[in-house]
Amino acid sequence: MATQFIQIEEIRRPPPSNHLALWDLGFRPFYLLAALQAVVSVPLWALQFVGVLPGAVLPSALWHAHEMVFGYTLAVVIGFLFTAGRNWSGQRTPTGRPLMALAALWLLGRVLVFTPWGWAAAVVNVAVPWLAAWGLWRALHRGGSHRNYFFVALLVLMGVACGVLHLGQLLNWQAPGGLGLPVALDGVLFMIAVMGGRVIPMFTNNGVPGLNAVRHPKLEPVALGSVLALLVADALGLRGVWLMPVLLLALVAHAARLALWQSWKTGRNPLVWVLHVAYAWVPIHLALRLGAEAGQVMPSLATHALTVGVIGTMTLGMMTRTAMGHTARPLHASRVETAAYGLVSLAALVRVGLPLLWPAGLMVAVGVAAVLWSAAFALYLWRYTPWLLRPRADGHPG
């Protein structure tokens, strides 16, 4: 018993103040890398687009989409799942050297798309989500957390979608259906829909006293099933009258889901309202996709409602909340977090809303939204880099 007590005390003893905690848990390196990617990639894409930088393996617009999905978004997903997976399973997810190797591989993928080595870029970028899936599966399997296996499947799916995209460029091959970016984006949307349903009502009720955000047991499977149906429809390449009923069902289900969470009462708590703002972009994205199928809206507006509105806002909200919690800081949004939330929300509104109302202003919208987006994640880096590098404030591991 004495030996056990000593061991516990050693575990809880605060690490030395000069200890680099970057590799102690998955959110630390991957949130940092994701934020760096968010700040740098859009200006790099613009420089490549105007010819200042050499061409990447992928054409400029496709490279931009690739990096936002398989660079930024994937990094946030890995950081979140490695961190949450430890809580779900009670088992260790990759840390230390394995985590360092995966982060290095992710970085290598960002570099290789600017080289002539297209096959190497494809192999590395596919390997990252698949290796992450393996690391997550081991922890979930050992801990018996079977209900979360689908996150492993989604990481595998992202690897497949990435591989399809690269093969299409390397072999000049037209992938069947909507395999590639559309399926990857639908997979991310499904992940957000699942996690949103799990945590947004809980965080809302905890953060806004007296509010009763609820989940309707009959609505939940419809909301999640409709996104899976959308993924399958996109994979099969369904369009027009075949796709519109799926989009309409998803739109109604997710709008109803959001209404049950009483978003209009969350304005006093930025940590809560940012998640509601992010989820509000889900029905907006679906409505714009309906408009695109009807030929009334540019398809890119629906895509950016998902990528900037849903993914950008939701990931920033979760990156701040989980980083606070797992570095043992109070769950309180300062002016820095609030400003970052406002900037990324405004970036989504400008990127989608301005071209919708003024199609000739597309280039203005792109430029302004890019500045707002980069500024939001620059604030994250300024605030959170020291926290991500240092040990937890309470001295516990992680």
C-alpha positions in Angstrom: 0.0 0.0 0.0 2.8 2.4 0.8 4.5 1.6 -2.5 1.2 2.3 -4.3 0.8 5.6 -2.5 4.3 6.6 -3.4 3.7 5.7 -7.1 0.5 7.8 -7.1 2.3 10.7 -5.5 5.0 10.5 -8.2 2.4 10.5 -10.9 0.7 13.6 -9.5 3.8 15.5 -8.7 4.0 18.5 -11.0 6.6 18.0 -13.8 9.6 20.4 -13.8 8.7 23.9 -15.0 11.0 23.4 -18.1 9.2 20.1 -19.1 8.0 20.3 -22.7 4.4 18.9 -22.6 3.8 19.0 -26.3 3.8 15.2 -26.7 1.9 14.4 -23.6 -1.5 14.1 -25.3 -2.8 14.3 -28.8 -4.6 17.7 -28.7 -1.3 19.5 -27.9 0.6 19.1 -31.1 -2.3 18.7 -33.5 -4.2 21.7 -32.3 -1.1 23.7 -32.6 -0.4 22.4 -36.1 -4.0 22.9 -37.1 -3.9 26.6 -36.0 -0.6 27.1 -37.8 -2.2 25.6 -40.9 -5.2 27.8 -40.7 -3.1 30.9 -40.4 -0.6 30.1 -43.2 -2.4 28.0 -45.8 -4.9 30.6 -47.1 -2.1 33.2 -47.8 0.0 30.4 -49.4 -2.9 29.4 -51.6 -3.3 33.0 -52.7 0.4 33.3 -53.5 0.3 30.1 -55.5 -2.8 31.3 -57.3 -1.2 34.5 -58.6 2.0 32.6 -59.6 4.4 33.7 -56.9 4.9 30.2 -55.5 5.6 27.2 -57.6 2.7 24.9 -58.5 1.7 22.1 -56.2 1.0 18.5 -57.2 -2.7 19.5 -57.1 -4.1 22.5 -59.0 -4.4 25.6 -56.8 -8.1 25.4 -56.0 -8.0 21.7 -55.4 -4.8 22.1 -53.2 -6.7 24.7 -51.1 -9.6 22.3 -50.6 -7.2 19.4 -50.0 -5.3 21.3 -47.3 -8.4 22.5 -45.5 -9.9 19.0 -45.3 -6.9 16.7 -45.1 -4.6 19.3 -43.5 -6.4 21.6 -41.0 -9.6 19.6 -40.4 -7.8 16.2 -40.1 -5.3 17.7 -37.6 -8.2 18.9 -35.4 -10.0 15.6 -35.7 -6.9 13.6 -34.7 -6.1 15.9 -31.8 -9.7 15.7 -30.5 -10.1 11.9 -31.0 -6.8 11.0 -29.4 -7.8 13.2 -26.4 -11.4 12.1 -26.1 -10.5 8.5 -26.9 -8.4 8.3 -23.7 -11.4 9.4 -21.7 -13.8 7.1 -23.5 -11.7 4.0 -23.2 -9.6 4.6 -20.0 -6.6 3.6 -22.2 -3.6 5.5 -23.5 -3.8 6.9 -27.0 -0.5 7.7 -28.9 1.8 9.9 -26.9 5.5 10.6 -26.9 7.5 9.3 -29.9 4.5 7.7 -31.7 2.6 11.0 -31.5 5.7 12.8 -32.6 6.1 10.5 -35.6 2.5 11.0 -36.7 2.8 14.8 -36.4 6.0 14.7 -38.4 4.2 12.6 -41.1 1.4 15.1 -41.2 3.9 17.9 -41.7 5.6 16.0 -44.4 2.3 15.7 -46.2 2.0 19.4 -46.2 5.4 19.8 -47.8 5.2 17.0 -50.4 2.2 18.6 -52.2 4.6 21.3 -53.3 7.1 18.8 -54.8 7.1 16.8 -58.0 6.8 13.6 -55.9 3.1 13.1 -56.4 3.1 9.4 -55.4 5.0 10.2 -52.2 2.5 12.9 -51.3 -0.4 10.5 -51.9 1.1 7.7 -49.7 1.9 10.1 -46.9 -1.4 11.9 -46.9 -3.3 8.6 -46.9 -1.1 7.1 -44.2 -1.8 9.9 -41.7 -5.6 9.2 -41.1 -5.1 5.4 -41.3 -2.3 5.4 -38.7 -4.4 7.7 -36.5 -7.3 5.2 -37.0 -5.0 2.4 -35.8 -3.9 4.3 -32.7 -7.4 5.2 -31.8 -8.8 1.7 -32.4 -6.2 0.1 -30.1 -7.3 2.3 -27.2 -11.0 1.8 -27.9 -10.6 -1.9 -28.3 -8.6 -2.4 -25.1 -11.1 -0.2 -23.2 -14.2 -1.9 -24.7 -15.5 1.4 -26.0 -17.3 -0.2 -28.9 -19.9 2.6 -29.4 -17.1 4.9 -30.6 -15.7 2.5 -33.3 -17.4 4.6 -36.0 -14.8 7.3 -35.4 -12.2 4.8 -36.5 -14.3 4.1 -39.6 -14.5 7.8 -40.4 -10.7 8.2 -40.2 -10.4 5.3 -42.6 -12.9 6.9 -44.8 -11.0 10.1 -44.9 -7.9 8.2 -45.9 -9.8 6.5 -48.8 -11.2 9.9 -49.9 -7.8 11.4 -49.8 -6.4 8.5 -51.9 -9.1 8.9 -54.5 -8.4 12.6 -54.8 -4.7 12.0 -55.4 -5.2 9.1 -57.8 -7.5 11.2 -59.8 -4.7 13.7 -60.3 -1.9 11.3 -60.8 -3.7 9.0 -63.2 -6.0 11.6 -64.8 -8.8 9.3 -63.5 -12.4 10.4 -62.9 -13.5 8.8 -59.6 -17.0 7.2 -59.7 -19.7 9.2 -58.0 -18.7 11.8 -55.5 -15.8 9.9 -53.9 -13.0 12.2 -52.7 -13.7 15.6 -51.2 -17.5 15.4 -51.1 -17.5 12.1 -49.2 -14.7 13.4 -46.8 -16.8 16.5 -46.1 -19.9 14.4 -45.5 -17.9 12.3 -43.1 -16.7 15.3 -41.1 -20.3 16.6 -41.1 -21.5 13.3 -39.6 -18.8 13.4 -37.0 -19.8 17.0 -36.0 -23.5 15.9 -36.0 -22.8 13.1 -33.6 -20.5 15.0 -31.3 -22.8 18.1 -31.4 -25.8 16.0 -30.3 -23.7 14.6 -27.5 -22.1 17.7 -26.1 -24.0 20.9 -27.2 -27.1 20.3 -25.1 -25.0 19.3 -22.1 -22.6 22.2 -22.4 -25.6 24.5 -22.9 -27.4 23.4 -19.8 -24.2 23.5 -17.7 -23.2 26.9 -19.1 -26.5 28.7 -19.1 -28.4 28.2 -15.8 -32.1 27.5 -16.2 -31.9 26.6 -19.9 -33.4 23.3 -20.9 -31.7 22.1 -24.1 -33.0 18.7 -25.0 -32.6 15.9 -27.4 -35.7 14.2 -28.9 -35.3 10.4 -29.0 -37.2 10.1 -32.3 -35.5 13.1 -34.0 -31.9 12.0 -33.2 -31.8 8.9 -35.5 -33.4 10.9 -38.3 -30.9 13.8 -38.0 -27.9 11.4 -38.0 -29.4 9.0 -40.6 -30.0 11.8 -43.0 -26.4 12.8 -43.0 -25.3 9.2 -43.6 -27.9 9.0 -46.4 -26.3 12.2 -47.9 -22.9 10.6 -47.7 -24.1 7.5 -49.6 -25.9 9.7 -52.2 -22.8 11.7 -52.8 -20.6 8.6 -53.0 -23.0 7.3 -55.7 -23.0 10.6 -57.5 -26.7 11.2 -57.2 -27.9 14.7 -58.2 -31.0 16.7 -58.8 -34.4 15.1 -58.0 -32.6 12.0 -56.5 -30.6 14.1 -54.0 -33.0 16.9 -53.1 -35.3 14.7 -50.9 -32.3 13.6 -48.9 -31.2 17.3 -48.5 -34.7 18.4 -47.5 -35.0 15.7 -44.9 -31.6 16.6 -43.4 -32.4 20.3 -43.4 -35.7 19.9 -41.5 -34.2 17.4 -39.0 -31.2 19.5 -38.2 -33.2 22.8 -38.0 -35.6 21.1 -35.6 -32.7 19.7 -33.6 -31.1 23.1 -33.2 -34.5 24.6 -32.2 -34.7 22.2 -29.3 -31.3 23.5 -28.0 -32.7 27.1 -27.6 -29.8 28.9 -29.2 -31.4 32.3 -28.7 -30.8 32.1 -24.9 -27.0 31.4 -25.0 -25.8 34.9 -25.9 -24.1 35.6 -22.5 -21.7 32.7 -22.6 -19.3 32.7 -25.6 -18.1 29.1 -25.0 -21.7 28.1 -25.5 -23.0 30.4 -28.2 -20.0 29.7 -30.5 -21.1 26.0 -30.7 -24.7 27.1 -31.5 -23.5 29.5 -34.2 -21.4 26.7 -35.7 -24.3 24.2 -35.7 -26.7 26.8 -37.2 -24.5 26.7 -40.3 -25.5 23.0 -40.8 -29.1 23.8 -41.9 -27.8 26.8 -43.8 -25.3 24.5 -45.6 -28.1 22.0 -46.5 -30.4 24.8 -47.7 -27.7 26.2 -49.9 -27.0 22.7 -51.3 -30.7 22.5 -52.1 -30.5 25.8 -53.9 -27.4 24.6 -55.8 -29.2 21.5 -56.9 -32.1 23.7 -58.2 -29.6 25.8 -60.1 -30.3 28.9 -58.0 -27.1 29.1 -55.9 -23.4 28.7 -56.6 -22.3 25.2 -55.3 -19.2 26.8 -53.7 -21.4 28.8 -51.3 -22.8 25.6 -49.9 -19.3 24.1 -49.6 -18.0 27.2 -47.7 -21.0 27.3 -45.4 -19.8 23.8 -44.4 -16.1 24.4 -44.3 -15.9 27.9 -42.9 -19.2 28.1 -41.1 -19.7 24.6 -39.6 -16.2 23.2 -39.5 -14.2 26.4 -38.9 -16.5 27.7 -36.2 -17.1 24.4 -34.5 -13.4 23.3 -34.4 -12.3 26.7 -33.0 -15.0 26.5 -30.3 -13.9 22.9 -29.4 -10.2 23.6 -29.7 -10.5 26.4 -27.1 -12.8 24.5 -24.7 -10.9 21.2 -24.7 -7.6 23.0 -24.5 -8.8 24.9 -21.4 -10.1 21.7 -19.8 -7.2 19.5 -20.5 -4.6 22.1 -19.4 -6.6 22.6 -16.2 -7.6 26.2 -16.9 -11.0 27.6 -16.0 -13.7 27.2 -18.6 -14.1 30.9 -19.2 -13.9 32.7 -22.5 -11.8 35.9 -22.3 -11.9 38.7 -24.7 -9.3 36.9 -26.8 -11.6 33.8 -27.3 -14.6 36.0 -27.9 -12.8 38.0 -30.5 -11.6 34.8 -32.2 -15.1 33.4 -32.3 -16.5 36.7 -33.7 -13.8 36.8 -36.4 -14.3 33.3 -37.7 -18.1 33.7 -37.6 -17.8 36.9 -39.6 -15.4 35.2 -42.0 -18.1 32.6 -42.7 -20.8 35.3 -43.1 -18.7 37.3 -45.5 -17.5 34.3 -47.5 -21.0 32.9 -48.0 -23.3 35.9 -47.6 -21.6 38.6 -49.7 -21.4 36.5 -52.9 -25.0 35.3 -52.3 -26.2 38.9 -52.2 -23.6 40.4 -54.6 -22.2 37.8 -57.0 -19.8 40.3 -58.5 -18.2 40.7 -55.1 -16.8 37.1 -54.9 -13.1 38.2 -55.0 -13.7 40.8 -52.3 -15.5 38.2 -50.2 -12.6 35.7 -50.6 -10.0 38.3 -49.6 -11.9 39.7 -46.6 -12.9 36.3 -45.3 -9.3 35.0 -45.6 -8.0 37.9 -43.5 -10.7 37.4 -40.9 -10.1 33.6 -40.8 -6.3 34.0 -40.4 -6.8 36.6 -37.7 -9.1 34.3 -35.7 -6.5 31.5 -35.6 -3.6 33.9 -35.0 -5.4 34.9 -31.8 -5.7 31.2 -30.9 -2.0 30.7 -31.4 -1.1 33.8 -29.4 -3.3 32.7 -26.5 -2.9 28.9 -26.5 0.7 28.1 -27.7 2.2 28.6 -24.2 -0.6 26.4 -22.7 0.0 23.6 -25.3 3.7 23.6 -24.6 3.6 23.6 -20.8 2.4 21.0 -18.4 -1.1 21.1 -17.0 -1.6 23.8 -14.4 -2.7 21.2 -11.8 0.4 19.0 -12.3 -1.6 16.0 -13.5 -0.4 14.1 -16.6 -1.9 14.9 -20.0 
